Amino acid sequence: MAKDKGAYDRIIEKIFLDHYKNDHAEFVFIRREIIAAKEQLAPDLDLNPGDVPYSYRYRRALPEKIQATQPTGKEWIIEGAGRSKYRFKLVPATRILPNPNLAEIAIPDATPEIIRAYALDDEQALLAILRYNRLLDTFLSLTTYSLQNHLRTSVKGIGQIEIDELYIGIDTYGCHYIIPVQAKGGKDQIGVVQTTQDIRFAESKFPEMRCKAVSAQFMDNGAVALFDLTIQREEVKIVDERHYRLIPANELDQKAIRDYRPD
């Protein structure tokens, strides 16, 4: 049987309401509760239990019944709490969106046409564009190398995570950087969950290296927005943001290239 997305809402609502109290800002639930709710509410559903929290952590909005309990300025997130454990947590409501007032930087498009033809989705296409156009080098002023994409690993206290692509970087002084990249396409938005887990992964697995947590997002006008992110007081904050427009080399504005100066 195909996965019923409405069943996901019913399952996560039941788990939430089984635990929720008005004065609770966070609580933990376990994998077995997902299985039990599935058996009760959608017994015919072909389900990997981990798909339910994963969906709401990265892809989907929580059901309206859960959102209705959010205090003003707060939102519920689901984060990993260890092996087969998850945590509902109230955090400041923050969403990172591209600044429409930023100027675009023109970059000669080096993406092979065959890659554009066969990219399966926005996320895959965006990661390929970053790689072939070396946009991370331009954005971060580092020399970067792709180490692994779609890295599935685990972090103590969080559990299993997936990083869209992991880069290694080096600066002009020889300092090394670990750069987890999250790619956002379509209507996906940058939130605290993935940014936090990327930074915690870098701190735990590469403590000797500097971390640059980067998010890339297609804008509605086709440009690529890049964000250098950090976490402060459980909120995602922007360290730097730039917008890049990939165009054919013969369309570059030579005067703009010559006259451009950073802010």
Secondary structure as UniProt FT lines:
FT   HELIX           5..19
FT   TURN            22..23
FT   STRAND          26..30
FT   HELIX           31..41
FT   TURN            43..44
FT   TURN            49..50
FT   HELIX           51..54
FT   HELIX           55..59
FT   HELIX           64..67
FT   TURN            68..69
FT   TURN            72..73
FT   STRAND          74..80
FT   TURN            83..84
FT   STRAND          85..92
FT   TURN            100..101
FT   STRAND          104..108
FT   HELIX           113..118
FT   HELIX           122..132
FT   TURN            133..134
FT   HELIX           135..140
FT   STRAND          143..155
FT   TURN            156..158
FT   STRAND          159..170
FT   TURN            172..173
FT   STRAND          176..184
FT   TURN            186..187
FT   HELIX           192..205
FT   TURN            207..208
FT   STRAND          210..211
FT   STRAND          213..218
FT   TURN            220..221
FT   STRAND          224..232
FT   TURN            233..234
FT   STRAND          235..247
FT   HELIX           249..251
FT   HELIX           254..259
//
